[in-house]
Amino acid sequence: MDLILASTSQYRREQLERLGLSFRCVAPSVDEDAIKRELGPDTHATAIAERLAIAKAANVAAKERDAVVIGGDQIVALGNRILSKPVTFDRAIEQLLALSGNEHQLISAIAVADRSGVEVYTEVIRMNMRVLDRAEASRYVEADRPVDCAGSYKIESRGIALFDRIEGGDHSAIVGMPLIALTNLLRSRGFRIP
């Protein structure tokens, strides 16, 4: 069976490559901002991540009927505030300073779609960032350049040094997809891993 990752994220692609499966990437055509507006400002971050993951998987699955399609979304929530990709160095520094000394949630949702429907799994990791000053945040942003990462850090790189404690189940969810759950979802659909 054909396996498709409904994403152009290099991080999710690299994660899926770890499982040794043959797959291809297809960019979903999903208006994330429209979905967020439709859900409204009071919608919990977990529900937003799940809805976006489902939309991405379903969008690609509608065109690729004989495939198993993986969609994913990740949200960083600091209380009721959702942090998006910073895009610029200055915004990345400001995000890190907002996270400094606080606990936030990193929510990673995956949706696996095939002819039988869509199955969703969500992992919530509690991330406790140590207190940072502006100089530390600036040095980190200059070193790792996390402008394409929600929350402005790359845990798989120097970003690990920003944290006091990380609590949750599957550490791979921090990078983009919870691989333990994904492996189980794919095995149940006949994929042989390893």
Order of alpha helices (4+ residues) and beta strands (2+ residues): beta-alpha-beta-alpha-alpha-beta-beta-alpha-beta-beta-alpha-beta-alpha
